[in-house]
């Protein structure tokens, strides 16, 4: 199983002023680790502005993303937890976990996305992320997660 997420792309207890700021801060982790350029963050925000808060996929969790783009250097995921939840103005508000997914093409991200989806589909894992003390323990839990058959 390949690595789903790097510890350096996880930050806990982040302060964000609103949903846009939360997406910027989640995306910035991927900028800092050279997965994307800042242009990709702008694309993810534009997606929500144009299409609404469809990225809030389950209560409390947003999956920030856009189409594959030249601003993506490497397929990857980032994750932040928020010190104070933000609202995207949708039924699944408030949000306190923001993932950012960046993909270089239409298929390379599917395995990472499926692994992450299986991990977050368990409410206990969501609570674990919210209460985690270190990025390393979150990365380890996600990367070593084996879904039940």
C-alpha positions in Angstrom: 0.0 0.0 0.0 1.4 3.4 -1.0 1.5 6.3 1.4 -1.8 8.1 1.6 -0.6 11.3 3.3 2.7 12.6 4.6 2.9 13.9 8.2 4.4 17.2 6.9 1.1 17.7 5.1 -1.0 17.5 8.3 -1.4 20.4 10.8 -3.6 20.3 13.9 -5.4 23.1 15.7 -5.2 25.6 12.9 -6.8 29.1 13.3 -8.9 30.0 10.3 -11.1 33.1 10.0 -13.6 31.6 7.5 -14.1 28.8 5.0 -11.8 30.4 2.4 -9.0 30.9 5.0 -9.4 27.2 6.0 -8.9 26.1 2.4 -5.9 28.4 2.0 -4.3 27.0 5.1 -5.0 23.4 4.1 -3.7 24.0 0.6 -0.6 25.9 1.9 0.7 22.7 3.4 0.8 21.3 -0.2 2.5 24.4 -1.5 5.1 24.2 1.3 5.9 20.6 0.4 6.0 21.4 -3.3 3.0 19.3 -4.3 1.2 22.4 -5.8 1.6 26.1 -6.5 -0.6 28.8 -4.9 -2.6 28.9 -8.2 -4.2 25.5 -7.2 -5.5 27.0 -4.0 -7.2 29.8 -6.0 -8.8 27.1 -8.2 -10.2 25.2 -5.2 -11.8 28.4 -3.8 -13.2 29.3 -7.2 -14.9 25.8 -7.4 -16.8 26.5 -4.2 -17.7 30.1 -5.2 -19.1 28.8 -8.5 -20.6 25.5 -7.4 -21.5 26.0 -3.8 -20.2 24.1 -0.7 -20.5 20.6 -2.3 -17.0 19.9 -0.9 -18.4 19.5 2.6 -18.9 15.8 2.0 -19.9 14.7 5.5 -20.8 16.6 8.7 -17.7 18.5 9.8 -15.4 17.6 6.9 -14.6 19.5 3.7 -12.6 18.0 0.8 -11.1 20.9 -1.0 -10.1 20.1 -4.6 -10.2 21.1 -8.2 -9.6 19.5 -11.6 -6.1 18.3 -12.4 -4.1 21.3 -13.4 -0.6 22.5 -14.4 -0.5 24.0 -10.8 -0.2 20.5 -9.4 3.3 19.1 -9.3 2.5 15.9 -7.5 -0.7 14.0 -6.5 -1.3 14.3 -2.8 -3.4 15.1 0.2 -3.2 17.5 3.1 -5.3 17.7 6.3 -5.9 20.3 8.9 -8.0 20.4 12.0 -9.4 23.7 13.0 -9.2 25.2 16.5 -12.6 26.8 15.9 -15.0 25.3 13.2 -15.9 27.4 10.2 -19.2 27.5 8.2 -19.5 26.8 4.5 -23.2 27.7 4.6 -24.4 24.1 4.1 -26.2 21.3 5.9 -23.0 19.6 7.0 -21.7 22.8 8.9 -19.8 23.5 10.9 -16.5 22.2 9.5 -13.5 21.4 11.7 -11.5 19.1 9.3 -10.3 20.3 5.9 -8.6 18.0 3.5 -7.1 19.3 0.2 -6.7 16.8 -2.7 -4.4 17.7 -5.6 -4.2 15.4 -8.6 -1.9 15.5 -11.7 -4.4 13.6 -13.8 -7.9 12.0 -13.7 -6.8 8.7 -12.1 -3.6 8.9 -10.1 -5.4 10.2 -7.0 -8.1 7.5 -6.9 -6.3 5.1 -4.6 -5.4 7.8 -2.1 -8.9 9.2 -2.2 -10.4 5.7 -1.7 -8.1 5.0 1.2 -9.0 8.3 2.9 -12.7 7.8 2.2 -12.6 4.4 3.9 -10.7 5.9 6.9 -13.1 8.9 7.4 -16.2 6.8 6.9 -15.7 5.5 10.4 -16.9 8.0 13.0 -14.3 6.8 15.5 -11.5 7.8 13.0 -13.0 11.3 12.7 -13.0 11.6 16.5 -9.4 10.3 16.5 -8.3 13.0 14.0 -10.1 15.8 16.0 -8.4 14.7 19.2 -5.0 13.8 17.9 -1.9 15.4 19.5 0.5 15.1 16.6 0.6 15.1 12.8 2.7 12.0 12.9 0.1 9.9 14.8 -2.6 11.0 12.3 -0.4 10.1 9.3 0.5 6.8 10.8 -3.2 5.9 11.5 -4.3 6.9 8.0 -1.4 5.2 6.2 -1.6 2.0 8.2 -5.4 1.8 8.1 -6.8 -1.5 6.6 -10.5 -1.5 5.8 -12.5 -4.5 7.1 -13.3 -6.9 4.3 
